[in-house]
Amino acid sequence: MTFSAHIVDDEPLAIRRLSRLLAATGRFDIAGSSTDPEAAAAFLSRKRVDVLFLDIQMPGMNGFELLATLPDQPAVIFTTAYDQYALKAFEVNSTTC
């Protein structure tokens, strides 16, 4: 089984690394990625994905704000270095890694 995924992170290097790791599993089809949370919100309002890999702390709009804009929320995995967001992630039915 293959899952469609979208990656949102304000650091391009993080997107490239995660894309490479996910592709290596053979279980993910990367439907898109973005360093701009507003562009990601626009994409995700038009295209449904199975999994959203999402940074939390980004300029302009944080990950939680992005989620609030989505009409249909996919499964979310927060990709953040800030452990203080873990409890809030569980409140929105997500997890952190």
N, CA, C and O atoms as CSV, one atom per row, in Angstrom:
chain,resi,resn,atom,element,x,y,z
A,1,MET,N,N,0.845,-1.178,0.000
A,1,MET,CA,C,0.000,0.000,0.000
A,1,MET,C,C,0.889,1.240,0.000
A,1,MET,O,O,1.878,1.313,0.730
A,2,THR,N,N,0.525,2.200,-0.822
A,2,THR,CA,C,1.260,3.454,-0.923
A,2,THR,C,C,0.370,4.595,-0.431
A,2,THR,O,O,-0.823,4.641,-0.729
A,3,PHE,N,N,0.967,5.510,0.323
A,3,PHE,CA,C,0.252,6.656,0.860
A,3,PHE,C,C,0.709,7.928,0.155
A,3,PHE,O,O,1.901,8.127,-0.076
A,4,SER,N,N,-0.246,8.783,-0.182
A,4,SER,CA,C,0.136,10.076,-0.753
A,4,SER,C,C,0.484,11.012,0.400
A,4,SER,O,O,-0.200,11.039,1.424
A,5,ALA,N,N,1.556,11.776,0.217
A,5,ALA,CA,C,2.045,12.642,1.288
A,5,ALA,C,C,2.379,14.024,0.759
A,5,ALA,O,O,2.728,14.202,-0.408
A,6,HIS,N,N,2.262,14.992,1.644
A,6,HIS,CA,C,2.672,16.360,1.361
A,6,HIS,C,C,3.551,16.795,2.521
A,6,HIS,O,O,3.265,16.479,3.676
A,7,ILE,N,N,4.625,17.523,2.215
A,7,ILE,CA,C,5.578,17.960,3.238
A,7,ILE,C,C,5.603,19.481,3.270
A,7,ILE,O,O,5.736,20.133,2.234
A,8,VAL,N,N,5.471,20.044,4.483
A,8,VAL,CA,C,5.514,21.499,4.649
A,8,VAL,C,C,6.568,21.813,5.707
A,8,VAL,O,O,6.460,21.388,6.857
A,9,ASP,N,N,7.569,22.552,5.306
A,9,ASP,CA,C,8.640,22.972,6.217
A,9,ASP,C,C,9.281,24.214,5.617
A,9,ASP,O,O,9.473,24.288,4.404
A,10,ASP,N,N,9.609,25.180,6.445
A,10,ASP,CA,C,10.213,26.406,5.915
A,10,ASP,C,C,11.687,26.234,5.576
A,10,ASP,O,O,12.323,27.170,5.089
A,11,GLU,N,N,12.236,25.054,5.826
A,11,GLU,CA,C,13.634,24.771,5.490
A,11,GLU,C,C,13.697,23.791,4.319
A,11,GLU,O,O,13.352,22.620,4.480
A,12,PRO,N,N,14.133,24.249,3.143
A,12,PRO,CA,C,14.198,23.374,1.963
A,12,PRO,C,C,15.033,22.111,2.192
A,12,PRO,O,O,14.691,21.043,1.683
A,13,LEU,N,N,16.108,22.225,2.943
A,13,LEU,CA,C,16.944,21.055,3.214
A,13,LEU,C,C,16.166,19.984,3.975
A,13,LEU,O,O,16.334,18.793,3.711
A,14,ALA,N,N,15.325,20.394,4.908
A,14,ALA,CA,C,14.501,19.445,5.661
A,14,ALA,C,C,13.520,18.739,4.736
A,14,ALA,O,O,13.288,17.538,4.878
A,15,ILE,N,N,12.943,19.472,3.793
A,15,ILE,CA,C,12.015,18.862,2.836
A,15,ILE,C,C,12.744,17.835,1.975
A,15,ILE,O,O,12.253,16.723,1.784
A,16,ARG,N,N,13.907,18.204,1.458
A,16,ARG,CA,C,14.661,17.269,0.606
A,16,ARG,C,C,15.032,16.004,1.362
A,16,ARG,O,O,14.909,14.898,0.835
A,17,ARG,N,N,15.485,16.169,2.598
A,17,ARG,CA,C,15.902,15.003,3.390
A,17,ARG,C,C,14.708,14.099,3.686
A,17,ARG,O,O,14.794,12.885,3.501
A,18,LEU,N,N,13.603,14.670,4.140
A,18,LEU,CA,C,12.428,13.861,4.452
A,18,LEU,C,C,11.862,13.212,3.193
A,18,LEU,O,O,11.436,12.057,3.233
A,19,SER,N,N,11.852,13.926,2.093
A,19,SER,CA,C,11.383,13.344,0.822
A,19,SER,C,C,12.212,12.122,0.450
A,19,SER,O,O,11.676,11.088,0.051
A,20,ARG,N,N,13.516,12.258,0.588
A,20,ARG,CA,C,14.422,11.152,0.270
A,20,ARG,C,C,14.170,9.950,1.192
A,20,ARG,O,O,14.124,8.811,0.729
A,21,LEU,N,N,14.007,10.206,2.493
A,21,LEU,CA,C,13.760,9.127,3.449
A,21,LEU,C,C,12.424,8.427,3.181
A,21,LEU,O,O,12.337,7.201,3.232
A,22,LEU,N,N,11.392,9.213,2.897
A,22,LEU,CA,C,10.086,8.622,2.626
A,22,LEU,C,C,10.085,7.827,1.327
A,22,LEU,O,O,9.507,6.742,1.264
A,23,ALA,N,N,10.722,8.355,0.298
A,23,ALA,CA,C,10.789,7.650,-0.983
A,23,ALA,C,C,11.516,6.314,-0.832
A,23,ALA,O,O,11.155,5.328,-1.476
A,24,ALA,N,N,12.530,6.289,0.012
A,24,ALA,CA,C,13.317,5.064,0.212
A,24,ALA,C,C,12.486,3.940,0.829
A,24,ALA,O,O,12.822,2.767,0.669
A,25,THR,N,N,11.414,4.282,1.527
A,25,THR,CA,C,10.571,3.244,2.127
A,25,THR,C,C,9.716,2.532,1.087
A,25,THR,O,O,9.286,1.399,1.300
A,26,GLY,N,N,9.467,3.207,-0.054
A,26,GLY,CA,C,8.594,2.641,-1.072
A,26,GLY,C,C,7.122,2.687,-0.686
A,26,GLY,O,O,6.287,2.119,-1.390
A,27,ARG,N,N,6.787,3.347,0.411
A,27,ARG,CA,C,5.410,3.373,0.900
A,27,ARG,C,C,4.730,4.723,0.730
A,27,ARG,O,O,3.543,4.866,1.024
A,28,PHE,N,N,5.489,5.723,0.249
A,28,PHE,CA,C,4.928,7.063,0.115
A,28,PHE,C,C,5.128,7.596,-1.293
A,28,PHE,O,O,6.190,7.444,-1.897
A,29,ASP,N,N,4.082,8.218,-1.791
A,29,ASP,CA,C,4.139,8.976,-3.032
A,29,ASP,C,C,4.073,10.436,-2.613
A,29,ASP,O,O,3.061,10.874,-2.067
A,30,ILE,N,N,5.144,11.203,-2.861
A,30,ILE,CA,C,5.177,12.596,-2.463
A,30,ILE,C,C,4.350,13.405,-3.466
A,30,ILE,O,O,4.782,13.653,-4.592
A,31,ALA,N,N,3.157,13.809,-3.034
A,31,ALA,CA,C,2.236,14.543,-3.904
A,31,ALA,C,C,2.648,15.999,-4.046
A,31,ALA,O,O,2.259,16.670,-5.001
A,32,GLY,N,N,3.435,16.484,-3.097
A,32,GLY,CA,C,3.882,17.862,-3.154
A,32,GLY,C,C,4.621,18.240,-1.889
A,32,GLY,O,O,4.636,17.507,-0.900
A,33,SER,N,N,5.238,19.418,-1.956
A,33,SER,CA,C,5.927,19.960,-0.789
A,33,SER,C,C,5.946,21.476,-0.931
A,33,SER,O,O,5.783,22.023,-2.021
A,34,SER,N,N,6.151,22.138,0.213
A,34,SER,CA,C,6.172,23.590,0.175
A,34,SER,C,C,6.954,24.142,1.357
A,34,SER,O,O,6.928,23.594,2.459
A,35,THR,N,N,7.653,25.248,1.095
A,35,THR,CA,C,8.306,25.986,2.175
A,35,THR,C,C,7.417,27.124,2.654
A,35,THR,O,O,7.740,27.795,3.635
A,36,ASP,N,N,6.304,27.346,1.975
A,36,ASP,CA,C,5.373,28.430,2.287
A,36,ASP,C,C,4.062,27.831,2.793
A,36,ASP,O,O,3.351,27.181,2.026
A,37,PRO,N,N,3.728,28.038,4.075
A,37,PRO,CA,C,2.504,27.430,4.608
A,37,PRO,C,C,1.227,27.896,3.914
A,37,PRO,O,O,0.274,27.123,3.805
A,38,GLU,N,N,1.187,29.126,3.449
A,38,GLU,CA,C,-0.013,29.599,2.748
A,38,GLU,C,C,-0.176,28.891,1.409
A,38,GLU,O,O,-1.293,28.545,1.025
A,39,ALA,N,N,0.916,28.671,0.700
A,39,ALA,CA,C,0.858,27.921,-0.558
A,39,ALA,C,C,0.445,26.475,-0.296
A,39,ALA,O,O,-0.312,25.887,-1.069
A,40,ALA,N,N,0.945,25.913,0.795
A,40,ALA,CA,C,0.575,24.544,1.154
A,40,ALA,C,C,-0.915,24.454,1.466
A,40,ALA,O,O,-1.579,23.507,1.044
A,41,ALA,N,N,-1.444,25.427,2.200
A,41,ALA,CA,C,-2.874,25.438,2.521
A,41,ALA,C,C,-3.713,25.491,1.244
A,41,ALA,O,O,-4.726,24.799,1.136
A,42,ALA,N,N,-3.295,26.307,0.284
A,42,ALA,CA,C,-4.014,26.394,-0.989
A,42,ALA,C,C,-3.970,25.051,-1.722
A,42,ALA,O,O,-4.991,24.591,-2.233
A,43,PHE,N,N,-2.801,24.427,-1.776
A,43,PHE,CA,C,-2.653,23.128,-2.434
A,43,PHE,C,C,-3.544,22.090,-1.759
A,43,PHE,O,O,-4.272,21.354,-2.424
A,44,LEU,N,N,-3.476,22.039,-0.415
A,44,LEU,CA,C,-4.209,21.017,0.330
A,44,LEU,C,C,-5.715,21.241,0.334
A,44,LEU,O,O,-6.471,20.309,0.607
A,45,SER,N,N,-6.160,22.439,0.040
A,45,SER,CA,C,-7.598,22.670,-0.077
A,45,SER,C,C,-8.120,22.159,-1.418
A,45,SER,O,O,-9.321,21.945,-1.581
A,46,ARG,N,N,-7.200,21.961,-2.392
A,46,ARG,CA,C,-7.583,21.449,-3.715
A,46,ARG,C,C,-7.308,19.955,-3.865
A,46,ARG,O,O,-8.023,19.264,-4.592
A,47,LYS,N,N,-6.291,19.458,-3.194
A,47,LYS,CA,C,-5.876,18.062,-3.372
A,47,LYS,C,C,-5.824,17.358,-2.026
A,47,LYS,O,O,-5.189,17.841,-1.089
A,48,ARG,N,N,-6.474,16.245,-1.936
A,48,ARG,CA,C,-6.488,15.445,-0.705
A,48,ARG,C,C,-5.256,14.544,-0.688
A,48,ARG,O,O,-4.931,13.911,-1.693
A,49,VAL,N,N,-4.574,14.486,0.451
A,49,VAL,CA,C,-3.456,13.565,0.642
A,49,VAL,C,C,-3.760,12.701,1.864
A,49,VAL,O,O,-4.601,13.050,2.692
A,50,ASP,N,N,-3.065,11.573,1.964
A,50,ASP,CA,C,-3.268,10.677,3.097
A,50,ASP,C,C,-2.542,11.175,4.346
A,50,ASP,O,O,-3.063,11.095,5.458
A,51,VAL,N,N,-1.316,11.696,4.135
A,51,VAL,CA,C,-0.465,12.085,5.263
A,51,VAL,C,C,0.155,13.449,4.996
A,51,VAL,O,O,0.623,13.732,3.893
A,52,LEU,N,N,0.147,14.286,6.026
A,52,LEU,CA,C,0.778,15.603,5.954
A,52,LEU,C,C,1.919,15.636,6.959
A,52,LEU,O,O,1.695,15.508,8.163
A,53,PHE,N,N,3.139,15.808,6.468
A,53,PHE,CA,C,4.309,15.993,7.322
A,53,PHE,C,C,4.480,17.494,7.467
A,53,PHE,O,O,4.720,18.193,6.483
A,54,LEU,N,N,4.357,17.994,8.696
A,54,LEU,CA,C,4.172,19.419,8.905
A,54,LEU,C,C,5.075,19.979,9.992
A,54,LEU,O,O,5.068,19.508,11.130
A,55,ASP,N,N,5.850,20.989,9.627
A,55,ASP,CA,C,6.622,21.745,10.613
A,55,ASP,C,C,5.636,22.616,11.388
A,55,ASP,O,O,4.562,22.937,10.881
A,56,ILE,N,N,5.989,22.995,12.594
A,56,ILE,CA,C,5.090,23.837,13.384
A,56,ILE,C,C,5.506,25.296,13.328
A,56,ILE,O,O,4.695,26.165,13.008
A,57,GLN,N,N,6.734,25.561,13.630
A,57,GLN,CA,C,7.176,26.950,13.731
A,57,GLN,C,C,7.715,27.417,12.380
A,57,GLN,O,O,8.828,27.079,11.978
A,58,MET,N,N,6.876,28.214,11.687
A,58,MET,CA,C,7.229,28.741,10.375
A,58,MET,C,C,6.816,30.208,10.321
A,58,MET,O,O,5.902,30.620,11.036
A,59,PRO,N,N,7.478,30.997,9.482
A,59,PRO,CA,C,7.080,32.408,9.367
A,59,PRO,C,C,5.736,32.555,8.659
A,59,PRO,O,O,5.420,31.802,7.738
A,60,GLY,N,N,4.966,33.520,9.095
A,60,GLY,CA,C,3.697,33.817,8.446
A,60,GLY,C,C,2.519,33.047,9.010
A,60,GLY,O,O,1.514,33.641,9.399
A,61,MET,N,N,2.636,31.743,9.055
A,61,MET,CA,C,1.554,30.886,9.531
A,61,MET,C,C,2.194,29.653,10.148
A,61,MET,O,O,3.028,29.007,9.513
A,62,ASN,N,N,1.815,29.317,11.380
A,62,ASN,CA,C,2.399,28.110,11.967
A,62,ASN,C,C,1.591,26.881,11.542
A,62,ASN,O,O,0.533,27.000,10.924
A,63,GLY,N,N,2.102,25.720,11.882
A,63,GLY,CA,C,1.460,24.478,11.469
A,63,GLY,C,C,0.039,24.323,11.979
A,63,GLY,O,O,-0.824,23.826,11.256
A,64,PHE,N,N,-0.218,24.740,13.217
A,64,PHE,CA,C,-1.569,24.641,13.765
A,64,PHE,C,C,-2.538,25.553,13.013
A,64,PHE,O,O,-3.682,25.178,12.758
A,65,GLU,N,N,-2.075,26.742,12.663
A,65,GLU,CA,C,-2.913,27.672,11.889
A,65,GLU,C,C,-3.200,27.100,10.506
A,65,GLU,O,O,-4.313,27.231,9.996
A,66,LEU,N,N,-2.206,26.472,9.901
A,66,LEU,CA,C,-2.419,25.845,8.593
A,66,LEU,C,C,-3.493,24.773,8.707
A,66,LEU,O,O,-4.400,24.716,7.877
A,67,LEU,N,N,-3.403,23.930,9.716
A,67,LEU,CA,C,-4.409,22.875,9.889
A,67,LEU,C,C,-5.811,23.442,10.032
A,67,LEU,O,O,-6.773,22.863,9.528
A,68,ALA,N,N,-5.929,24.561,10.711
A,68,ALA,CA,C,-7.242,25.173,10.923
A,68,ALA,C,C,-7.889,25.642,9.616
A,68,ALA,O,O,-9.105,25.827,9.565
A,69,THR,N,N,-7.096,25.834,8.565
A,69,THR,CA,C,-7.647,26.288,7.283
A,69,THR,C,C,-8.153,25.138,6.422
A,69,THR,O,O,-8.864,25.371,5.444
A,70,LEU,N,N,-7.800,23.901,6.768
A,70,LEU,CA,C,-8.122,22.768,5.901
A,70,LEU,C,C,-9.533,22.253,6.135
A,70,LEU,O,O,-9.921,21.993,7.274
A,71,PRO,N,N,-10.305,22.106,5.053
A,71,PRO,CA,C,-11.663,21.577,5.205
A,71,PRO,C,C,-11.658,20.098,5.608
A,71,PRO,O,O,-12.502,19.660,6.391
A,72,ASP,N,N,-10.715,19.345,5.077
A,72,ASP,CA,C,-10.554,17.920,5.403
A,72,ASP,C,C,-9.123,17.705,5.861
A,72,ASP,O,O,-8.185,17.888,5.085
A,73,GLN,N,N,-8.950,17.320,7.114
A,73,GLN,CA,C,-7.605,17.159,7.652
A,73,GLN,C,C,-7.093,15.744,7.419
A,73,GLN,O,O,-7.732,14.780,7.840
A,74,PRO,N,N,-5.948,15.606,6.752
A,74,PRO,CA,C,-5.353,14.277,6.605
A,74,PRO,C,C,-4.688,13.862,7.921
A,74,PRO,O,O,-4.670,14.628,8.884
A,75,ALA,N,N,-4.152,12.666,7.952
A,75,ALA,CA,C,-3.317,12.264,9.088
A,75,ALA,C,C,-2.124,13.214,9.102
A,75,ALA,O,O,-1.566,13.524,8.050
A,76,VAL,N,N,-1.732,13.675,10.283
A,76,VAL,CA,C,-0.668,14.671,10.393
A,76,VAL,C,C,0.455,14.150,11.268
A,76,VAL,O,O,0.224,13.615,12.353
A,77,ILE,N,N,1.670,14.315,10.780
A,77,ILE,CA,C,2.863,14.051,11.575
A,77,ILE,C,C,3.648,15.342,11.629
A,77,ILE,O,O,4.160,15.809,10.611
A,78,PHE,N,N,3.745,15.921,12.817
A,78,PHE,CA,C,4.513,17.152,12.974
A,78,PHE,C,C,6.001,16.809,12.983
A,78,PHE,O,O,6.441,15.918,13.710
A,79,THR,N,N,6.755,17.517,12.178
A,79,THR,CA,C,8.202,17.330,12.087
A,79,THR,C,C,8.846,18.578,12.663
A,79,THR,O,O,9.160,19.524,11.941
A,80,THR,N,N,9.036,18.565,13.953
A,80,THR,CA,C,9.519,19.756,14.637
A,80,THR,C,C,10.603,19.401,15.639
A,80,THR,O,O,10.630,18.295,16.180
A,81,ALA,N,N,11.484,20.337,15.877
A,81,ALA,CA,C,12.524,20.157,16.875
A,81,ALA,C,C,12.079,20.677,18.239
A,81,ALA,O,O,12.835,20.595,19.207
A,82,TYR,N,N,10.872,21.204,18.325
A,82,TYR,CA,C,10.388,21.838,19.545
A,82,TYR,C,C,9.444,20.901,20.287
A,82,TYR,O,O,8.271,20.785,19.930
A,83,ASP,N,N,9.955,20.232,21.319
A,83,ASP,CA,C,9.156,19.242,22.036
A,83,ASP,C,C,7.992,19.845,22.803
A,83,ASP,O,O,7.074,19.111,23.170
A,84,GLN,N,N,7.986,21.145,23.061
A,84,GLN,CA,C,6.874,21.754,23.792
A,84,GLN,C,C,5.570,21.702,22.993
A,84,GLN,O,O,4.500,21.950,23.547
A,85,TYR,N,N,5.646,21.385,21.713
A,85,TYR,CA,C,4.443,21.307,20.890
A,85,TYR,C,C,3.791,19.924,20.925
A,85,TYR,O,O,2.703,19.748,20.375
A,86,ALA,N,N,4.421,18.956,21.550
A,86,ALA,CA,C,3.910,17.587,21.533
A,86,ALA,C,C,2.491,17.489,22.091
A,86,ALA,O,O,1.640,16.856,21.466
A,87,LEU,N,N,2.215,18.083,23.226
A,87,LEU,CA,C,0.874,17.990,23.813
A,87,LEU,C,C,-0.174,18.648,22.929
A,87,LEU,O,O,-1.270,18.113,22.764
A,88,LYS,N,N,0.147,19.780,22.372
A,88,LYS,CA,C,-0.813,20.439,21.474
A,88,LYS,C,C,-1.054,19.581,20.231
A,88,LYS,O,O,-2.171,19.539,19.715
A,89,ALA,N,N,-0.015,18.899,19.749
A,89,ALA,CA,C,-0.168,18.019,18.593
A,89,ALA,C,C,-1.186,16.928,18.882
A,89,ALA,O,O,-2.012,16.616,18.024
A,90,PHE,N,N,-1.144,16.348,20.062
A,90,PHE,CA,C,-2.120,15.311,20.411
A,90,PHE,C,C,-3.541,15.875,20.467
A,90,PHE,O,O,-4.503,15.164,20.178
A,91,GLU,N,N,-3.673,17.134,20.834
A,91,GLU,CA,C,-4.995,17.758,20.894
A,91,GLU,C,C,-5.633,17.869,19.513
A,91,GLU,O,O,-6.860,17.895,19.408
A,92,VAL,N,N,-4.837,17.934,18.460
A,92,VAL,CA,C,-5.379,18.015,17.106
A,92,VAL,C,C,-5.229,16.679,16.373
A,92,VAL,O,O,-5.154,16.637,15.145
A,93,ASN,N,N,-5.187,15.586,17.149
A,93,ASN,CA,C,-5.119,14.232,16.607
A,93,ASN,C,C,-3.934,14.016,15.689
A,93,ASN,O,O,-4.067,13.429,14.615
A,94,SER,N,N,-2.779,14.490,16.112
A,94,SER,CA,C,-1.558,14.351,15.337
A,94,SER,C,C,-0.489,13.735,16.224
A,94,SER,O,O,-0.729,13.434,17.394
A,95,THR,N,N,0.673,13.554,15.661
A,95,THR,CA,C,1.812,13.091,16.429
A,95,THR,C,C,3.039,13.876,16.013
A,95,THR,O,O,3.016,14.581,15.005
A,96,THR,N,N,4.103,13.760,16.776
A,96,THR,CA,C,5.345,14.466,16.436
A,96,THR,C,C,6.453,13.463,16.224
A,96,THR,O,O,6.414,12.353,16.756
A,97,CYS,N,N,7.449,13.860,15.440
A,97,CYS,CA,C,8.628,13.005,15.272
A,97,CYS,C,C,9.854,13.872,15.132
A,97,CYS,O,O,10.962,13.356,14.980
